[in-house]
Amino acid sequence: MSSLITLTTDFGRLDGYVAAMKGVILGINPQAAIVDVSHEVAPQDIAGAAFLLCTVAPYFPVGAIHVVVVDPGVGTERRAIAVSTPTALFVAPDNGVLSYVLRLPHWGAAVPGAPHPSAAVSAPVEEEAAPFPGGIKAVRLTNSAYWRHPVSATFHGRDIFAAIAAHLSRGVPIEEMGEPISSLVTFPIPKPERLPDGSLLGEVIYIDHFGNLITDIRESDLPRGELVIEVAGRQIRGLSVSYAQGDDFLALVGSSGRLEIARRNGSAAEMLGIGVGGRVKVRML
């Protein structure tokens, strides 16, 4: 079992929450290697954390343990879970934050789910327990022998998730962590709509640190030929190959394999006044 543990949270860096989680992990497994994915997820942004996780998890060694704590339901009846896939383990609240990674193509998963959350970044996921296919197993974290005690009702990241990840990194089987479950809370991955005239109507699903608008339109969705991208009342002709091309706004396929709207040396999100859920249309010239 890998001793590599990644952390993704909405805790920020001003407080000691992240350090406390690392302290728990290292107290159980001093040899653990801890990688910070991000602690700047917008507060309670389950959908944003879910997308962020899927952009990094495939690049870690097989067996890496990914801890995700974006948990507006902490202290409620929402389940705490651990999930094992053919290439990684995940420790998280069962609130939809694993929706993207469970559908990564090389895991062969296709998990149905509830309607997509609304455009607001902090909007809650409309939850639905959805079954998952073979090759993936999950448990509800009910074996308190592997928790840190006492358990704070407001900080399961420290007392449950971090402790469970540390024990997993020491080789404790996932089956020891609790009772098996056969479904997980998910939301469907947004997909662009093909309009009658052949154009695509997509939406912004993530905004990165640079203000680039990442959409649900994949490179494979784009029609062949010269394109016009319409967003926030503006038209962008053609695709660029880098962020340095163009004099103002530009469109390109970014490292996630999805269509992005960017602004050279600036923030497209700020200048266009558009957020997650904003509409983007692609048509032939």
MOHU-V975501 format. One record per residue. N is the residue number from 0. RES is the residue in one small letter. D_LAST is the distance of its C-alpha to the last C-alpha in whole Angstrom. Layout:
n->[N | N]
res->[RES | RES]
d_last->[D_LAST | D_LAST]
This chain:
n->[0 | 1 | 2 | 3 | 4 | 5 | 6 | 7 | 8 | 9 | 10 | 11 | 12 | 13 | 14 | 15 | 16 | 17 | 18 | 19 | 20 | 21 | 22 | 23 | 24 | 25 | 26 | 27 | 28 | 29 | 30 | 31 | 32 | 33 | 34 | 35 | 36 | 37 | 38 | 39 | 40 | 41 | 42 | 43 | 44 | 45 | 46 | 47 | 48 | 49 | 50 | 51 | 52 | 53 | 54 | 55 | 56 | 57 | 58 | 59 | 60 | 61 | 62 | 63 | 64 | 65 | 66 | 67 | 68 | 69 | 70 | 71 | 72 | 73 | 74 | 75 | 76 | 77 | 78 | 79 | 80 | 81 | 82 | 83 | 84 | 85 | 86 | 87 | 88 | 89 | 90 | 91 | 92 | 93 | 94 | 95 | 96 | 97 | 98 | 99 | 100 | 101 | 102 | 103 | 104 | 105 | 106 | 107 | 108 | 109 | 110 | 111 | 112 | 113 | 114 | 115 | 116 | 117 | 118 | 119 | 120 | 121 | 122 | 123 | 124 | 125 | 126 | 127 | 128 | 129 | 130 | 131 | 132 | 133 | 134 | 135 | 136 | 137 | 138 | 139 | 140 | 141 | 142 | 143 | 144 | 145 | 146 | 147 | 148 | 149 | 150 | 151 | 152 | 153 | 154 | 155 | 156 | 157 | 158 | 159 | 160 | 161 | 162 | 163 | 164 | 165 | 166 | 167 | 168 | 169 | 170 | 171 | 172 | 173 | 174 | 175 | 176 | 177 | 178 | 179 | 180 | 181 | 182 | 183 | 184 | 185 | 186 | 187 | 188 | 189 | 190 | 191 | 192 | 193 | 194 | 195 | 196 | 197 | 198 | 199 | 200 | 201 | 202 | 203 | 204 | 205 | 206 | 207 | 208 | 209 | 210 | 211 | 212 | 213 | 214 | 215 | 216 | 217 | 218 | 219 | 220 | 221 | 222 | 223 | 224 | 225 | 226 | 227 | 228 | 229 | 230 | 231 | 232 | 233 | 234 | 235 | 236 | 237 | 238 | 239 | 240 | 241 | 242 | 243 | 244 | 245 | 246 | 247 | 248 | 249 | 250 | 251 | 252 | 253 | 254 | 255 | 256 | 257 | 258 | 259 | 260 | 261 | 262 | 263 | 264 | 265 | 266 | 267 | 268 | 269 | 270 | 271 | 272 | 273 | 274 | 275 | 276 | 277 | 278 | 279 | 280 | 281 | 282 | 283 | 284]
res->[m | s | s | l | i | t | l | t | t | d | f | g | r | l | d | g | y | v | a | a | m | k | g | v | i | l | g | i | n | p | q | a | a | i | v | d | v | s | h | e | v | a | p | q | d | i | a | g | a | a | f | l | l | c | t | v | a | p | y | f | p | v | g | a | i | h | v | v | v | v | d | p | g | v | g | t | e | r | r | a | i | a | v | s | t | p | t | a | l | f | v | a | p | d | n | g | v | l | s | y | v | l | r | l | p | h | w | g | a | a | v | p | g | a | p | h | p | s | a | a | v | s | a | p | v | e | e | e | a | a | p | f | p | g | g | i | k | a | v | r | l | t | n | s | a | y | w | r | h | p | v | s | a | t | f | h | g | r | d | i | f | a | a | i | a | a | h | l | s | r | g | v | p | i | e | e | m | g | e | p | i | s | s | l | v | t | f | p | i | p | k | p | e | r | l | p | d | g | s | l | l | g | e | v | i | y | i | d | h | f | g | n | l | i | t | d | i | r | e | s | d | l | p | r | g | e | l | v | i | e | v | a | g | r | q | i | r | g | l | s | v | s | y | a | q | g | d | d | f | l | a | l | v | g | s | s | g | r | l | e | i | a | r | r | n | g | s | a | a | e | m | l | g | i | g | v | g | g | r | v | k | v | r | m | l]
d_last->[53 | 50 | 52 | 48 | 47 | 44 | 44 | 41 | 42 | 41 | 45 | 44 | 46 | 48 | 51 | 53 | 51 | 49 | 52 | 54 | 52 | 53 | 56 | 57 | 55 | 57 | 60 | 59 | 58 | 59 | 57 | 54 | 51 | 48 | 45 | 43 | 39 | 39 | 41 | 39 | 37 | 37 | 40 | 40 | 36 | 37 | 33 | 32 | 35 | 34 | 31 | 32 | 35 | 33 | 31 | 35 | 37 | 36 | 37 | 40 | 43 | 44 | 46 | 45 | 46 | 43 | 45 | 42 | 44 | 42 | 44 | 44 | 47 | 49 | 53 | 52 | 52 | 49 | 49 | 49 | 48 | 48 | 46 | 46 | 43 | 43 | 42 | 43 | 45 | 44 | 46 | 45 | 45 | 44 | 42 | 38 | 38 | 38 | 35 | 32 | 35 | 36 | 33 | 33 | 32 | 35 | 37 | 36 | 36 | 34 | 36 | 35 | 36 | 36 | 33 | 31 | 32 | 31 | 29 | 32 | 32 | 36 | 36 | 38 | 37 | 38 | 40 | 41 | 43 | 41 | 42 | 41 | 42 | 44 | 44 | 44 | 47 | 48 | 51 | 52 | 53 | 57 | 59 | 60 | 62 | 59 | 59 | 60 | 62 | 63 | 59 | 58 | 56 | 53 | 53 | 52 | 50 | 53 | 56 | 54 | 51 | 52 | 55 | 54 | 51 | 54 | 56 | 54 | 53 | 57 | 56 | 57 | 56 | 53 | 55 | 58 | 56 | 56 | 56 | 53 | 50 | 48 | 45 | 43 | 41 | 37 | 34 | 31 | 28 | 25 | 22 | 19 | 18 | 16 | 15 | 16 | 12 | 12 | 10 | 13 | 15 | 17 | 20 | 22 | 25 | 26 | 27 | 28 | 31 | 28 | 26 | 23 | 22 | 22 | 20 | 21 | 18 | 19 | 17 | 18 | 16 | 13 | 11 | 11 | 8 | 6 | 5 | 6 | 9 | 11 | 15 | 18 | 16 | 14 | 11 | 11 | 8 | 9 | 12 | 15 | 19 | 21 | 22 | 23 | 20 | 18 | 20 | 20 | 17 | 16 | 15 | 16 | 18 | 22 | 25 | 25 | 22 | 20 | 17 | 18 | 18 | 20 | 21 | 23 | 27 | 26 | 26 | 22 | 24 | 27 | 25 | 22 | 25 | 24 | 26 | 26 | 25 | 22 | 19 | 15 | 12 | 9 | 6 | 4 | 0]
